[in-house]
Amino acid sequence: MDFKDTPEEAAFREAVRAWLAANGQRRTRADEVFGEGLDEAAKLARAKAWQAKKAAAGYAAITWPREAGGLGGTAMQQVIYQQEEAAYLVPQMIFEVSIGMGLPTVLRWAAPELKARFLRPGLAGEEIWCQLFSEPGAGSDTGAVRTRAVRDGDAWVVNGQKVWTSSAHFGDYGILLARTDRDKPKQEGLTMFIVDLKAPGVEIRPIHQMSGDSDFNEVFFTDVRIPDQYRLGPEGGGWKVMLSTLMQERLSVGGNLPTDLHVHLIDLARTCTWDERPAIEDARVRARIADAYLDQQGVALIISRGLTALSKGKTPGPEMSVTKLVAAKAMQDISSFAMELAGTEGLLGADALGGDWPYLQRLWLGSPGARIAGGTDEVLRNVIAERVLGLPGELRTDRNVPFRDLDRT
Amino acid sequence: MNFDFSDDQRLLQDAVRSMLAENSTSQAVREVLEGRATHCAKVWHNLNEMGAATAALPEAYGGAGLGYLELCLVAEEAGRHLAAVPLSSSIYLAAEALLRAGSDAQKQRWLPGIAQGEVIATAALGGSERYRTPQPLAFDGQCLDGTSPVLLDGAIAQLAVLQVGADLILVDLNGPGVKRTALPTVDPTRPLAQIEFTATPAERLAAADGAAVARRVRDGAAVLLAFEQVGGAARILELARDYSLERKAFGRQIGSFQALKHKMADIYTRIELARAHAYYGAWALASDAPELPRAAAAARVAATRAFLFAAEEGIELHGGIGFTWEMDCHLYYRRARHLAQVIGSEHAWRARLADELIKEAA
């Protein structure tokens, strides 16, 4: 048992380090982010330039075969690259859906001429992809999508609305889950398409989140025409295609939680006063610092177990499913406690407080979203109960019922 | 990254699991629970004979000389099967204290007997909480006087290592002036006793800083007990899961109700967190890493919480039948409580963890 690389992994890490040192720009502060001070257009242009370099070196899709633009590498190499890249100023989130969902779905299901058309520009960041599954009436219950695609000769005509689409405001293409048959039970009447987000009839509106940011969009479709050759998989096979897209996530290793949150609490507790003494001397405060560590270190260690499986060429086990459940709630608890440490002053806006506060308040305002995105806490508990512990699925009233009848109620 | 046990280590674990499944049965554990035996002699004999209990003791002293990672997996199985044996007293505490603080002569004199399972030893190495204040122990260089704190397996042990001030005192319990009192306990499968000493011949363990050795041994024991706790918690969750698939109410398996599913998912989540911390503790213990105090405290707290939660909710998930003497649920409930407090409570260890974290962030 150890935390070291195998010789092969160490060699790969060295190669990645050398490449990053030659091509990237190191972070100078822990909270420095890519493109600080640039406007959106300039930031996007710089992000695309970085992605092009990365793709040329094969690092855009390390686990993909070489002929598809990848490196023919392992999942562990992918993780090593990410670990090393984390020290550099690189774009966050912009290409994540392209690389993690859109392009793998094209690679798996599209005709050869479409792969030739889309994969290379996608990996190089010239075109950005979105995922269009969720709808206002289809969140956790994704099979309930209502967006219609009706055949018209060699094309399909799409009407409806998608929601929680990240990157759509600068996106070029999307994978779209639409209903093509309302007479079949809900999951059987779905079909997956590639959709051109610049096509006539596509309207994109940013969502104003509770945090004040706008990372997601609503996407409206009004008589949008999609050529039949843009269909991914068979008509009525959309559910299966979607599952293959989400399967990509199973190889990733779980939730994300910074591992130094307890240090922020310690720093704050040294500054704040409780009962006329430094809060750090208070046993209640010290207990909460220990709790913060237990959650964040626990998540990091579970992920280390997942990486061990990857390193041995295995698929990480079901224990990975708990990381996101623990991480999102811990983020909320820890950031809330940080605010409590400061008493009434902890209610002031981050701008008035300075220091670590912008970071801590961002965690606090972002954590409700983290508890929902990628599966709510409740959905995750069902997943653990059913897939890990083998307990029965939920009683359902929508099986074998034509979607037309479900939609009426 | 190789944050897991090796295939060979898992083979040993499987062998221990098979042996315990056969011998540490509910019936065998209940012999101790109901006072017909002081411990499961057959299980203790087998654990020693197969080199499982002594996995971490050097071969020079009659141990199996494997290592602490192996002993951690033995501990996990002991917890899983509620083994009613003096593993923690004799091996995690007393043998470790002897090994780390004893002179070569002291080690040669006692460790081989412990390794063979013939000498059962116990230890009291400090801990912060007290309810009753015994007549404090005093050692005058030759003899021990006073009353011990409550001692694990104190009624059957032949040897004790006791912290007296900053010294570790070794005392042969077959010597003169030893009066043992077996005490009733909430988990009779892991008995406690108190010993009164009157001019009992004793000797100091050789190490200069007995308190530091005691802390180190307690850290190691915290990791090993965390494995016992994880093993016990995982087993009670399995029992509850199986029962919820079998039992029907309102025309359904009760395991199909989301309230029960989510409760079991939460138990699983706490166990996996505890397991991760226990593994990290195992790594720190086996590699003698400077992170051991932090890793051990974290493993102790996480595993204590996981087993208590699993044991409490394990009864709840069974409903009324879980509250009967005949069902094994209460054996886990009792053991979870025993393990939660036997080398200091969760509260004390969480304070220790905070101390370590704050020290590191200086």
HADDOCK unambig.tbl for C-alpha pairs under 7 A between the chains (distance, minus, plus):
assign (segid A and resid 1 and name CA) (segid B and resid 2 and name CA) 5.41 0.50 0.50
assign (segid A and resid 1 and name CA) (segid B and resid 3 and name CA) 5.28 0.50 0.50
assign (segid A and resid 1 and name CA) (segid B and resid 4 and name CA) 5.68 0.50 0.50
assign (segid A and resid 1 and name CA) (segid B and resid 5 and name CA) 6.11 0.50 0.50
assign (segid A and resid 1 and name CA) (segid B and resid 283 and name CA) 6.44 0.50 0.50
assign (segid A and resid 2 and name CA) (segid B and resid 1 and name CA) 6.57 0.50 0.50
assign (segid A and resid 2 and name CA) (segid B and resid 2 and name CA) 5.22 0.50 0.50
assign (segid A and resid 2 and name CA) (segid B and resid 3 and name CA) 5.67 0.50 0.50
assign (segid A and resid 3 and name CA) (segid B and resid 1 and name CA) 4.63 0.50 0.50
assign (segid A and resid 3 and name CA) (segid B and resid 2 and name CA) 5.69 0.50 0.50
assign (segid A and resid 3 and name CA) (segid B and resid 3 and name CA) 6.13 0.50 0.50
assign (segid A and resid 4 and name CA) (segid B and resid 1 and name CA) 4.98 0.50 0.50
assign (segid A and resid 4 and name CA) (segid B and resid 2 and name CA) 6.84 0.50 0.50
assign (segid A and resid 5 and name CA) (segid B and resid 1 and name CA) 5.23 0.50 0.50
assign (segid A and resid 263 and name CA) (segid B and resid 361 and name CA) 6.52 0.50 0.50
assign (segid A and resid 266 and name CA) (segid B and resid 358 and name CA) 6.71 0.50 0.50
assign (segid A and resid 286 and name CA) (segid B and resid 351 and name CA) 6.89 0.50 0.50
assign (segid A and resid 286 and name CA) (segid B and resid 354 and name CA) 5.52 0.50 0.50
assign (segid A and resid 287 and name CA) (segid B and resid 350 and name CA) 6.28 0.50 0.50
assign (segid A and resid 287 and name CA) (segid B and resid 351 and name CA) 6.30 0.50 0.50
assign (segid A and resid 287 and name CA) (segid B and resid 354 and name CA) 6.48 0.50 0.50
assign (segid A and resid 289 and name CA) (segid B and resid 354 and name CA) 6.35 0.50 0.50
assign (segid A and resid 290 and name CA) (segid B and resid 350 and name CA) 6.31 0.50 0.50
assign (segid A and resid 290 and name CA) (segid B and resid 353 and name CA) 6.03 0.50 0.50
assign (segid A and resid 290 and name CA) (segid B and resid 354 and name CA) 4.98 0.50 0.50
assign (segid A and resid 294 and name CA) (segid B and resid 298 and name CA) 6.43 0.50 0.50
assign (segid A and resid 298 and name CA) (segid B and resid 273 and name CA) 5.17 0.50 0.50
assign (segid A and resid 298 and name CA) (segid B and resid 276 and name CA) 5.98 0.50 0.50
assign (segid A and resid 298 and name CA) (segid B and resid 277 and name CA) 6.10 0.50 0.50
assign (segid A and resid 301 and name CA) (segid B and resid 276 and name CA) 5.51 0.50 0.50
assign (segid A and resid 302 and name CA) (segid B and resid 276 and name CA) 5.62 0.50 0.50
assign (segid A and resid 304 and name CA) (segid B and resid 3 and name CA) 6.33 0.50 0.50
assign (segid A and resid 305 and name CA) (segid B and resid 3 and name CA) 5.59 0.50 0.50
assign (segid A and resid 305 and name CA) (segid B and resid 4 and name CA) 6.67 0.50 0.50
assign (segid A and resid 307 and name CA) (segid B and resid 1 and name CA) 6.61 0.50 0.50
assign (segid A and resid 308 and name CA) (segid B and resid 1 and name CA) 5.26 0.50 0.50
assign (segid A and resid 308 and name CA) (segid B and resid 2 and name CA) 5.09 0.50 0.50
assign (segid A and resid 308 and name CA) (segid B and resid 3 and name CA) 5.80 0.50 0.50
assign (segid A and resid 311 and name CA) (segid B and resid 1 and name CA) 6.60 0.50 0.50
assign (segid A and resid 319 and name CA) (segid B and resid 272 and name CA) 6.58 0.50 0.50
assign (segid A and resid 322 and name CA) (segid B and resid 269 and name CA) 5.80 0.50 0.50
assign (segid A and resid 381 and name CA) (segid B and resid 262 and name CA) 5.45 0.50 0.50
assign (segid A and resid 381 and name CA) (segid B and resid 265 and name CA) 5.47 0.50 0.50
assign (segid A and resid 382 and name CA) (segid B and resid 261 and name CA) 6.85 0.50 0.50
assign (segid A and resid 382 and name CA) (segid B and resid 262 and name CA) 6.68 0.50 0.50
assign (segid A and resid 384 and name CA) (segid B and resid 265 and name CA) 5.65 0.50 0.50
assign (segid A and resid 385 and name CA) (segid B and resid 261 and name CA) 5.44 0.50 0.50
assign (segid A and resid 385 and name CA) (segid B and resid 262 and name CA) 6.79 0.50 0.50
assign (segid A and resid 385 and name CA) (segid B and resid 264 and name CA) 6.74 0.50 0.50
assign (segid A and resid 385 and name CA) (segid B and resid 265 and name CA) 5.28 0.50 0.50
assign (segid A and resid 391 and name CA) (segid B and resid 255 and name CA) 5.98 0.50 0.50
assign (segid A and resid 391 and name CA) (segid B and resid 256 and name CA) 6.48 0.50 0.50
assign (segid A and resid 392 and name CA) (segid B and resid 255 and name CA) 6.63 0.50 0.50
assign (segid A and resid 392 and name CA) (segid B and resid 256 and name CA) 5.01 0.50 0.50
assign (segid A and resid 393 and name CA) (segid B and resid 256 and name CA) 6.57 0.50 0.50
assign (segid A and resid 394 and name CA) (segid B and resid 256 and name CA) 6.62 0.50 0.50
